[in-house]
Amino acid sequence: MVAAVVGLVIVGLGIWGISALVGGGSSQNDVKAASYTKGNCFADFNPTADSNRRVDCSEPHSAQLVDQTTAAAEDAYPGRDALEGRAKDLCDKVSLKLPSDSSKLKKRYTYPTQEGWGSGDRRIDCYVESTDGNTLTASLLP
């Protein structure tokens, strides 16, 4: 019985080790969307994902959170159009340090749905995303 348990532990450790070597499982750099902060850079960014892989901005990445704001908790839901307007204004006002060829960079924003607002989400985020994959290698913030 003890030999069987030891055998299972060894097999489990072997599988865990192989998984770590080939990148299986979740990365220690995976960050939940609710924990993103201004300046974070992300490799292989998916704006609709619950989490993304945060990397140092000097490493290849496809997006950076360049600004964010949070509405007051007591505010009533202002409606989709109003939130989209706030998000667009946030992105329009952000100061960026763009590379000489910024033709493949797009500003994107996210804001809470009515359901999210009802659950307490008040964040509005502005991202700059490369449409050409992980081609950014520096922060876009001055």
C-alpha positions, 0 to 999 in steps of 0.5 A: 500500500505504501509503495502504491502511494509513493508511486502515485506521488512520484508519477504526480510530481513527474506530470507536474514537472513536465507540465511546468516545462512545457507551459501547461497550467496557469502562469504565475503571471496570469492576473485577474482583470479586476487586478489590472493596474495602470501601466500593466503590459500583457502578452497575447492580450484578450480583452474579454478574458477573465485574466491575462498574462502580465509581463514586464513592458520591456518584454514582447507584449500586445497590450498595455493598460494606459489609464483607468478610472472608477465611478463612485460606488453610490452612482446609479447605472448611467447607461451604456452610452454614457459609460462608453462616452466616459471610456472614449473620453478617458482614452482620448485624453491619455498622454502616450509615448508612441513608437515611430510606426504606430499604425498597428496600435489601436486604443480600446476601452472597457466599461461595466455592463449593467449586470456588472454595475449591479455587482459593484464593477465601476472600472473603466479601462483604456488600453493600447493594443497592437493588431500585430501581436506581441510586437511592443517592447516598451511602455507607452506611458511617458 
